[in-house]
Amino acid sequence: MKQTLSAGGIQLAAGSIDFNYEGLIDSFWRLTVDGVTYGAIYALVAVGYTLVYGVLRLINFAHSEIFMLGLFGQLVGLMIFGFVASPDVYTQGVVLTVVYLGLAMIVGMLVSGGAAVGLERVAYRPLRKRGAKPLAFLITAIGMSFVLQELVHFVLPKIRPDLGGTNAQQPIRLVEPTVQFGFGGADVTNIMLLIVSAAVVLAIATEVLINRTKFGRGIRAVAQDPDTATLMGVSRERVIMLTFLIGGVLAGAAAMLFTLKIPNGIIYSGGFVLGIKAFSAAVLGGIGNLRGALLGGLLLGVVEQYGQILFGTEWRDVVAFVVLVLVLMVRPTGILGESLGRARA
């Protein structure tokens, strides 16, 4: 039952919030499977935030636009291969579908990775050379976020009229969702399996790169003590460039997976909300912690799915951020709370 309150001539509507716990129980496994799928995408983007923070102590708010450029990158890549936007799904066999999915992901990863390295060189490196304060980096990151959005919004249409601008582009559909098997009453589709398996492979590859390679040791050394690492012969600038590259590549891969799960429009502002969620996932798991970013992404994806059935779809994002605040009140450093510099040697 709604009540109308009057305050200074403004009408305020107040109503009750449904608590649909029966719906949560009935749809628990379906929501969990959907949440893990969304969470896998959040996790890949969150790794970019956590790596940059671990090395530079910088919150790269422009990382959401790196993800957005990956959306356009994979779309352009498929257009180069001869695809056109169509409601029809590509049906030329599993092998060719996998090939084109891989090629589209590679193009998206190249675009996002290149954009991330370019962002570091153009926006952040000059600030480091001048010894700028952390606030200058933060403001620059926010500013570059808007710059990248407006480049796609206004400049890209002048180069290619069928891309960018105010109107959203429809992604090219390569895979038709089909149910592969059931799990606890939930239908698991081929797209869900593809997203989760790709995210797991990329997460393992990133973990191996950071903890088992020479470049990874350099990243962890700079994250722990940049001055000592430099004295030991580690190129700080090379490590920073590699860090941005890894984050950008993962964001480009996430962009390809995102278009499989949510075949909506690709637009210049399409990375904003997902970027905020990915950043929240990194904070939830422990900012600067690689495994924490992955855990935080999965948890955030599941929690928001539970929230939308408990309180309604419009409360989906609110519930996710409320849980984030509650976790941080109990554990301010996040669930795992381990910095990249103190990661396993």
Residue pairs with C-beta under 8 A, 6 or more apart in sequence:
1 15
1 16
2 13
2 14
2 15
3 13
3 14
3 15
4 11
4 12
4 13
4 14
5 11
5 12
5 13
5 14
6 12
17 311
17 312
17 315
18 311
18 312
19 310
19 311
20 309
20 310
20 311
20 312
21 310
23 309
23 310
24 31
24 306
24 309
24 310
27 185
27 309
28 184
29 183
29 184
29 185
29 186
30 185
30 186
30 187
31 302
31 305
31 306
31 309
32 186
32 302
32 305
33 183
33 186
33 188
33 192
34 192
34 301
34 305
35 298
35 301
35 302
35 303
35 304
35 305
35 306
36 196
36 298
36 301
36 302
37 191
37 192
37 195
37 196
37 261
37 301
38 261
38 301
38 304
38 305
39 281
39 297
39 298
39 299
39 300
39 301
39 302
40 195
40 196
40 198
40 199
40 200
40 257
40 297
40 298
40 301
41 195
41 199
41 254
41 257
41 258
41 261
41 274
41 297
41 301
42 274
42 277
42 278
42 281
42 296
42 297
42 298
42 300
42 301
43 199
43 203
43 278
43 281
43 293
43 294
43 295
43 296
43 297
43 298
44 199
44 202
44 203
44 250
44 251
44 253
44 254
44 257
44 297
45 63
45 64
45 67
45 250
45 251
45 254
45 274
45 275
45 278
45 281
45 297
46 278
46 279
46 281
46 282
46 285
46 293
46 294
46 296
46 297
47 203
47 206
47 246
47 247
47 250
47 282
47 290
47 293
47 294
48 60
48 63
48 66
48 116
48 246
48 247
48 248
48 250
48 251
48 278
49 59
49 60
49 63
49 247
49 278
49 279
49 282
49 287
49 293
50 282
50 285
50 286
50 287
50 288
50 289
50 290
50 292
50 293
50 340
51 219
51 243
51 246
51 247
51 290
51 340
52 58
52 59
52 60
52 63
52 243
52 244
52 247
53 59
53 60
53 282
53 287
53 288
54 219
54 223
54 288
54 289
54 290
54 339
54 340
54 341
55 219
55 222
55 223
55 239
55 240
55 243
55 340
56 124
56 137
56 240
56 243
57 134
58 124
58 134
58 137
58 138
58 141
59 138
59 141
59 279
60 119
60 141
60 247
61 138
61 141
61 142
61 145
61 275
61 279
62 119
62 123
62 141
62 142
62 144
62 145
62 148
63 116
63 247
63 251
63 275
63 278
63 279
64 145
64 271
64 272
64 274
64 275
64 276
64 278
64 279
65 144
65 145
65 148
65 149
65 271
65 275
66 112
66 115
66 116
66 119
66 148
66 247
66 248
66 251
66 252
66 271
67 112
67 251
67 252
67 254
67 255
67 258
67 271
67 274
67 275
67 278
68 148
68 149
68 152
68 255
68 268
68 269
68 270
68 271
69 111
69 112
69 115
69 148
69 152
69 252
70 108
70 109
70 111
70 112
70 248
70 251
70 252
70 253
70 254
70 255
70 256
71 108
71 171
71 255
71 258
71 259
71 266
71 270
71 271
72 111
72 152
72 156
72 163
72 164
72 169
72 266
73 107
73 108
73 109
73 110
73 111
73 112
73 252
73 255
74 104
74 105
74 107
74 108
74 111
74 252
74 255
74 256
74 259
75 163
75 169
75 171
75 172
75 259
75 266
76 107
76 111
76 163
77 103
77 104
77 106
77 107
77 108
78 100
78 103
78 104
78 107
78 172
78 174
79 172
80 107
81 100
81 103
81 104
83 90
83 100
83 172
84 172
85 169
85 170
85 171
85 172
86 172
86 173
87 170
87 173
88 173
89 173
89 174
89 175
89 176
90 96
90 97
90 100
90 172
90 173
90 174
90 175
91 176
97 174
97 175
100 174
101 174
101 175
101 194
101 256
104 174
104 256
105 198
105 252
105 253
105 256
108 252
108 253
108 255
108 256
109 248
109 249
109 250
109 252
109 253
110 252
111 252
112 248
112 249
112 251
112 252
112 255
113 245
113 248
113 249
113 252
114 248
115 148
115 248
116 244
116 245
116 247
116 248
116 249
116 251
117 241
117 244
117 245
117 248
119 144
119 148
119 244
120 240
120 241
120 244
121 241
123 140
123 141
123 144
124 137
124 140
124 141
125 237
125 240
127 136
127 137
127 140
149 268
149 269
149 272
150 268
152 164
152 268
153 164
153 165
153 166
153 268
154 164
154 165
155 164
156 163
156 164
156 165
156 268
157 163
157 164
157 165
162 169
163 169
164 268
165 268
166 267
167 265
167 267
168 264
168 265
168 266
168 267
168 270
169 265
169 266
169 267
170 263
170 264
170 265
170 266
171 259
171 263
171 264
171 266
173 263
174 260
175 190
175 191
175 194
175 260
177 189
177 190
177 191
178 189
178 190
179 187
179 188
179 189
180 188
180 189
180 190
180 193
181 188
182 188
191 260
191 261
192 261
194 257
194 260
195 257
195 260
195 261
198 253
198 257
199 254
199 257
202 250
202 253
203 294
206 246
206 250
206 290
207 290
207 291
208 216
209 215
209 216
209 246
210 216
210 219
210 220
210 290
210 340
210 343
211 220
211 343
211 344
215 239
215 242
218 229
218 234
218 235
218 238
218 239
218 242
219 239
219 242
219 243
219 340
220 340
220 341
220 343
220 345
221 228
221 229
221 232
221 234
221 239
222 229
222 234
222 236
222 239
222 240
223 288
223 339
223 340
223 341
224 339
224 340
224 341
224 342
225 341
226 236
229 236
229 239
230 236
258 274
259 266
273 317
277 300
277 304
277 317
277 320
278 297
280 296
280 300
280 320
280 321
280 324
281 293
281 296
281 297
281 299
281 300
282 292
282 293
282 296
282 297
283 296
283 324
283 328
283 334
284 292
284 295
284 296
284 299
284 300
284 323
284 324
284 327
284 328
284 334
284 335
285 291
285 292
285 293
285 294
285 295
285 296
285 297
285 299
285 334
285 335
285 336
286 292
286 293
286 296
286 333
286 334
286 335
286 336
286 337
286 338
286 339
287 334
288 338
288 339
288 340
288 341
289 334
289 336
289 337
289 338
289 339
289 340
289 343
290 340
290 343
291 336
291 338
292 334
292 335
292 336
292 337
292 338
295 335
295 336
296 334
296 335
299 335
300 320
300 323
300 324
303 319
303 320
303 323
304 316
304 317
304 319
304 320
305 316
306 319
307 315
307 316
307 318
307 319
307 320
307 323
308 315
308 316
308 319
310 319
311 318
311 319
327 334
327 335
328 334
331 337
